[in-house]
Structure formats: C-alpha cells, structure tokens
Amino acid sequence: MLKIDPVESNRENSVFQLFFLLNNENQDIEVVEVEEIDFTEVKNRLEKGESVFITRKRKQKSEPILVASEETVEPWYFTHL
C-alpha cells in the first residue's frame, strides 16, 4: 500500500521526497514531501527496521527528454546508521 501525506504533498515549495519502506507484512511505502529533512525522524525509522530513500522532487517539464551520454548513477538509500 502506498500512502502519501496529503498535507505535505500540497506544499508548493517541497523539494525533498522521503520514501519510508515500512517493516511490515505488506512492505508498505509511505511517501512524504518536505522542504527540510528531519534526520531524527530518519534515524527513528531506521531503528524500527525500516529503509529510507531520499530524493529531490523533480519539477515537471514540458521540454523533450534528452538521452544522457553518461552512465546513470544508481539512487542511494539508508538501511543502517
């Protein structure tokens, strides 16, 4: 199940997306959009056995997509502190 925090997702200036991969039977994902990352919350989630993926929110573009000539970098995420 994918949960998106409606209060946070309505912010116009949100720049970070945090994906919390919950440590439960359904392996739910919680998505939160924030302007600043609360690393205390990230630490608490990791201590509960969850994984955390942090990325910048990309702005929608109406321009054509260009193909990169370099190899794409894999996204990173925390599994332990």
C-alpha positions as CSV (number, residue, x, y, z in Angstrom):
1,M,0.0,0.0,0.0
2,L,1.4,3.4,-1.0
3,K,0.5,6.2,1.5
4,I,1.1,9.9,0.6
5,D,0.8,12.6,3.3
6,P,-1.8,15.0,1.8
7,V,-0.7,18.0,3.9
8,E,2.9,17.7,2.9
9,S,2.2,16.9,-0.8
10,N,0.2,20.1,-1.2
11,R,3.2,22.3,-0.4
12,E,4.3,24.2,-3.4
13,N,7.9,24.6,-2.2
14,S,8.6,21.0,-1.3
15,V,11.9,19.9,-2.6
16,F,12.6,16.5,-1.0
17,Q,10.7,13.3,-1.2
18,L,11.3,10.7,1.6
19,F,10.2,7.2,0.9
20,F,9.8,5.1,4.1
21,L,9.9,1.4,3.3
22,L,7.9,0.1,6.2
23,N,9.0,-3.1,8.0
24,N,5.6,-4.8,8.0
25,E,3.9,-7.8,6.4
26,N,2.7,-5.9,3.4
27,Q,6.0,-4.0,2.9
28,D,4.1,-0.7,2.6
29,I,5.7,2.5,1.4
30,E,5.0,5.9,2.9
31,V,5.9,9.0,0.8
32,V,6.4,12.4,2.5
33,E,7.4,15.6,0.7
34,V,9.3,18.2,2.8
35,E,11.4,21.3,2.5
36,E,13.8,20.2,5.2
37,I,14.8,16.6,6.2
38,D,14.3,15.7,9.8
39,F,17.2,13.3,10.4
40,T,15.9,12.5,13.9
41,E,12.8,11.0,12.1
42,V,15.0,9.2,9.6
43,K,17.1,7.7,12.5
44,N,13.9,6.6,14.4
45,R,12.6,4.9,11.2
46,L,15.9,3.1,10.7
47,E,16.0,1.9,14.3
48,K,12.5,0.4,13.7
49,G,13.9,-1.7,10.8
50,E,12.6,0.5,8.0
51,S,14.5,1.6,5.0
52,V,14.6,5.2,3.9
53,F,15.1,6.5,0.4
54,I,15.6,10.3,0.0
55,T,15.5,12.1,-3.3
56,R,14.9,15.6,-4.7
57,K,11.5,16.2,-6.2
58,R,11.8,16.7,-9.9
59,K,9.8,19.5,-11.5
60,Q,7.5,18.7,-14.4
61,K,9.0,19.8,-17.7
62,S,7.2,20.2,-21.0
63,E,10.5,20.0,-22.9
64,P,11.5,16.9,-24.7
65,I,13.6,14.4,-22.7
66,L,17.3,14.2,-23.7
67,V,19.2,10.9,-23.5
68,A,22.2,11.1,-21.3
69,S,25.5,10.1,-22.8
70,E,27.0,9.1,-19.4
71,E,26.1,6.1,-17.3
72,T,23.2,6.8,-14.9
73,V,24.1,6.9,-11.2
74,E,22.1,4.5,-9.1
75,P,19.9,6.1,-6.4
76,W,21.0,5.6,-2.8
77,Y,19.1,4.9,0.4
78,F,19.8,4.3,4.1
79,T,19.4,0.8,5.6
80,H,21.6,1.4,8.7
81,L,23.1,4.3,10.6
